[in-house]
Amino acid sequence: MKNIVKASICAALLITGCTSQKKLAYLSDLPETSGDGFFTMSIPEYLIQPRDVLYVTAKALSSDGFISDYLSQARNLGGGSYMQGEFGQYLYGYEVNTAGDITLPVIGTIKVGGSQIDSARLSIQKEVDKVFRNTTVECKLLSFKFTVIGEVRTPGTYVNYNNYLNVLEAIGRAGGINDYGRRDKILIVRPVQGGTKTFTLNLQDKNILSSEAYFLLPNDVIIVEAEKKKIFNLNLPTYGFIITTVSSLITTTLLLINYFGK
């Protein structure tokens, strides 16, 4: 009797704790037999905001045949060395102040807040042309940070150095969803002017490829919800102790009944 009770309880626990392969897949509803698929994508337009950091260069071909960055030269007139690479570019970027302006050496103050990156580049190019000749201005957003928390392998805040980033890439940067994470319920928290906007995505549904939240914006937060089985598995040792205790009590009670019944 005791063994039958234990076996039944163990079978129930195994069934409850199992996860189907379909739950672990991404975009699982894509047709397997067809070839190419096409999905229209909505890439959100990001407007530069105060406290953003921009990487700006103004390059031109010098008389000796070398390409020079006039802005980096102006920054280093004090004798400091300009750090190369993405990390150095971030340190030497230009922060947008509360008025939406950046201040470039020699060039002066330029309004960039509320503009797209391409529009800001054109505005900077116009001001640079007043000081330097035959220059090409490059402008990039360096402060594209996003946060991934919840049931991923390496939660944290990351910096994106590309112009665009989608939710699948972002979760990949965080090591992917762990065994307890839900792929059918991902929450995107997006700060917007005057408040916060949220989106719920199902990574198993092909329709996310056309979602407004498929492409992320700076300061987005991705929250991966846990499966219900996580709480169950975390409490499994307690359940096991309770089951063993109850089973022992039942067995002892049956033995006593049988003994006194004789």
C-alpha positions as CSV (number, residue, x, y, z in Angstrom):
1,M,0.0,0.0,0.0
2,K,2.8,2.4,1.0
3,N,4.7,1.8,-2.3
4,I,1.5,2.3,-4.3
5,V,0.8,5.7,-2.7
6,K,4.4,6.8,-3.2
7,A,4.4,5.7,-6.9
8,S,1.1,7.5,-7.6
9,I,2.4,10.8,-6.0
10,C,5.7,10.6,-7.8
11,A,3.9,10.1,-11.1
12,A,1.7,13.1,-10.5
13,L,4.8,15.3,-9.6
14,L,6.5,14.2,-12.8
15,I,3.5,15.1,-14.9
16,T,3.1,18.5,-13.3
17,G,6.8,19.4,-13.6
18,C,7.2,18.4,-17.3
19,T,7.5,21.0,-20.0
20,S,6.6,20.3,-23.6
21,Q,9.0,21.0,-26.4
22,K,6.6,23.4,-28.0
23,K,6.8,25.7,-24.9
24,L,10.5,26.0,-25.4
25,A,10.4,27.0,-29.1
26,Y,10.5,30.5,-30.5
27,L,8.1,31.4,-33.4
28,S,6.7,27.9,-33.2
29,D,3.7,28.8,-35.4
30,L,5.7,29.4,-38.5
31,P,4.7,27.0,-41.3
32,E,7.3,24.2,-41.6
33,T,6.6,23.2,-45.2
34,S,6.5,26.6,-46.9
35,G,9.5,28.5,-48.0
36,D,10.1,32.2,-47.4
37,G,7.7,34.3,-45.3
38,F,7.3,38.1,-45.3
39,F,6.2,40.2,-42.4
40,T,5.9,44.0,-42.4
41,M,8.0,45.5,-39.6
42,S,7.3,48.8,-37.8
43,I,10.6,50.4,-36.8
44,P,9.9,53.1,-34.2
45,E,11.4,56.5,-34.7
46,Y,13.5,57.5,-31.7
47,L,13.8,61.2,-30.8
48,I,16.8,62.5,-29.0
49,Q,16.2,63.3,-25.4
50,P,18.0,65.1,-22.6
51,R,20.8,63.0,-21.0
52,D,21.3,61.1,-24.3
53,V,25.0,60.7,-25.3
54,L,25.9,61.3,-28.9
55,Y,29.1,60.3,-30.7
56,V,29.9,63.1,-33.3
57,T,32.8,63.4,-35.7
58,A,33.7,65.9,-38.4
59,K,36.2,64.3,-40.7
60,A,38.0,65.7,-43.8
61,L,41.0,64.9,-46.0
62,S,44.0,67.0,-44.9
63,S,46.6,68.4,-47.2
64,D,49.0,65.6,-46.3
65,G,46.6,62.9,-47.5
66,F,45.3,61.8,-44.1
67,I,41.7,61.8,-42.8
68,S,41.4,64.0,-39.7
69,D,38.7,64.3,-37.2
70,Y,38.6,68.0,-36.4
71,L,36.4,67.5,-33.3
72,S,38.7,64.9,-31.8
73,Q,41.7,67.2,-32.4
74,A,39.8,70.1,-30.7
75,R,39.0,67.9,-27.7
76,N,42.7,67.0,-27.2
77,L,44.3,70.4,-27.5
78,G,45.0,70.1,-23.7
79,G,47.3,67.2,-24.3
80,G,45.0,64.3,-23.5
81,S,45.0,61.2,-25.7
82,Y,41.8,60.3,-27.6
83,M,40.6,56.8,-26.6
84,Q,39.7,54.6,-29.6
85,G,37.0,52.0,-29.7
86,E,33.4,51.9,-28.5
87,F,34.2,52.4,-24.8
88,G,36.4,55.4,-25.5
89,Q,33.9,56.9,-27.8
90,Y,31.2,56.6,-25.1
91,L,33.5,58.4,-22.6
92,Y,34.2,61.2,-25.2
93,G,30.6,61.5,-26.4
94,Y,28.5,64.6,-26.1
95,E,25.7,64.6,-23.6
96,V,22.4,66.3,-24.5
97,N,21.6,68.8,-21.7
98,T,18.1,69.5,-20.3
99,A,17.5,72.1,-23.0
100,G,18.1,69.6,-25.7
101,D,21.5,71.0,-26.8
102,I,25.0,69.7,-27.2
103,T,28.1,71.8,-27.2
104,L,30.9,70.9,-29.7
105,P,34.4,72.3,-29.4
106,V,35.0,75.3,-31.7
107,I,31.5,74.8,-33.3
108,G,29.4,75.9,-30.3
109,T,26.0,74.9,-29.1
110,I,23.6,73.0,-31.4
111,K,19.9,72.1,-30.8
112,V,19.4,68.3,-31.3
113,G,16.7,67.4,-28.7
114,G,13.5,66.2,-30.2
115,S,15.1,65.3,-33.5
116,Q,15.9,62.0,-35.1
117,I,19.5,61.0,-35.4
118,D,19.6,61.7,-39.1
119,S,18.0,65.1,-38.6
120,A,20.5,65.9,-35.8
121,R,23.4,65.0,-38.1
122,L,22.2,67.4,-40.8
123,S,21.9,70.2,-38.2
124,I,25.4,69.5,-37.0
125,Q,26.7,69.3,-40.5
126,K,25.2,72.8,-41.2
127,E,27.0,74.3,-38.2
128,V,30.3,72.5,-38.9
129,D,30.4,73.8,-42.5
130,K,30.4,77.3,-41.1
131,V,33.8,76.6,-39.5
132,F,35.5,73.8,-41.5
133,R,35.4,73.1,-45.2
134,N,34.7,69.8,-47.0
135,T,33.9,67.9,-43.9
136,T,31.7,64.9,-43.4
137,V,29.8,64.7,-40.1
138,E,28.9,61.4,-38.5
139,C,26.4,61.2,-35.6
140,K,25.5,58.1,-33.6
141,L,23.5,57.5,-30.4
142,L,25.8,56.0,-27.8
143,S,23.4,55.8,-24.9
144,F,21.2,53.1,-26.3
145,K,20.8,51.1,-23.1
146,F,18.3,48.4,-22.5
147,T,17.5,46.1,-19.5
148,V,16.6,42.4,-19.5
149,I,15.3,41.0,-16.2
150,G,13.3,38.0,-15.0
151,E,13.9,34.4,-16.2
152,V,17.0,34.9,-18.4
153,R,20.4,33.4,-17.9
154,T,22.3,36.7,-17.5
155,P,19.9,39.5,-16.5
156,G,21.3,43.0,-16.5
157,T,21.6,46.3,-18.4
158,Y,23.3,46.3,-21.8
159,V,24.5,48.9,-24.3
160,N,23.6,48.6,-27.9
161,Y,25.9,50.2,-30.5
162,N,23.8,49.4,-33.5
163,N,21.1,51.7,-34.9
164,Y,18.4,49.0,-34.4
165,L,17.8,46.2,-31.9
166,N,14.9,43.7,-31.8
167,V,13.6,41.9,-28.8
168,L,15.0,38.5,-29.9
169,E,18.5,40.0,-30.2
170,A,18.1,41.7,-26.8
171,I,17.1,38.4,-25.1
172,G,20.0,36.7,-26.9
173,R,22.4,39.3,-25.3
174,A,21.1,38.2,-21.9
175,G,21.9,34.6,-22.6
176,G,18.4,33.5,-23.7
177,I,15.4,32.5,-21.6
178,N,16.1,29.9,-19.0
179,D,14.2,26.7,-18.3
180,Y,11.7,28.5,-16.1
181,G,10.9,31.4,-18.4
182,R,7.7,31.9,-20.3
183,R,8.2,32.5,-24.0
184,D,4.6,33.3,-24.6
185,K,4.4,36.3,-22.2
186,I,7.2,38.9,-22.4
187,L,6.6,42.3,-21.0
188,I,8.2,45.4,-22.7
189,V,8.2,48.5,-20.5
190,R,8.9,51.6,-22.5
191,P,9.3,55.2,-21.1
192,V,7.5,57.7,-23.3
193,Q,6.9,61.4,-23.0
194,G,4.6,62.0,-20.0
195,G,4.4,58.4,-18.9
196,T,5.2,54.7,-19.5
197,K,3.9,52.4,-22.2
198,T,3.8,48.6,-21.9
199,F,3.6,45.8,-24.5
200,T,3.0,42.0,-24.0
201,L,4.7,39.8,-26.6
202,N,4.4,36.1,-27.4
203,L,7.7,35.0,-28.8
204,Q,6.0,31.8,-30.1
205,D,3.7,33.9,-32.3
206,K,4.9,35.0,-35.7
207,N,2.9,38.2,-35.4
208,I,5.5,39.7,-33.1
209,L,7.5,40.3,-36.2
210,S,5.0,43.1,-37.1
211,S,4.6,44.3,-33.6
212,E,5.3,47.9,-32.6
213,A,7.5,46.6,-29.8
214,Y,9.5,44.1,-31.9
215,F,12.2,46.8,-32.3
216,L,13.4,48.2,-29.0
217,L,14.0,51.8,-28.1
218,P,16.6,53.2,-25.7
219,N,15.8,52.6,-22.0
220,D,13.3,49.8,-22.8
221,V,13.0,47.1,-20.1
222,I,12.3,43.5,-21.0
223,I,10.7,41.4,-18.3
224,V,10.5,37.6,-18.8
225,E,7.8,36.1,-16.6
226,A,8.4,32.7,-14.8
227,E,6.4,29.6,-15.5
228,K,4.1,28.4,-12.8
229,K,6.1,25.2,-12.4
230,K,9.0,27.3,-11.0
231,I,7.3,27.9,-7.7
232,F,6.3,24.2,-7.7
233,N,9.9,23.0,-8.3
234,L,11.3,25.5,-5.7
235,N,8.9,24.0,-3.1
236,L,9.5,20.4,-4.3
237,P,11.8,19.5,-1.3
238,T,9.0,20.7,1.1
239,Y,6.4,18.8,-0.8
240,G,8.6,15.7,-0.7
241,F,9.0,16.0,3.1
242,I,5.2,16.4,3.5
243,I,4.4,13.5,1.2
244,T,6.9,11.2,3.0
245,T,5.5,12.2,6.4
246,V,1.9,11.7,5.4
247,S,2.8,8.4,3.7
248,S,4.5,7.2,6.9
249,L,1.6,8.3,9.0
250,I,-0.9,6.4,6.8
251,T,1.3,3.3,6.9
252,T,1.7,3.4,10.6
253,T,-2.1,4.0,11.1
254,L,-2.9,1.0,8.9
255,L,-0.5,-1.2,10.8
256,L,-2.0,-0.1,14.1
257,I,-5.5,-0.8,12.9
258,N,-4.5,-4.2,11.6
259,Y,-2.7,-5.0,14.9
260,F,-5.5,-4.0,17.2
261,G,-8.1,-5.4,14.9
262,K,-6.7,-8.9,15.5
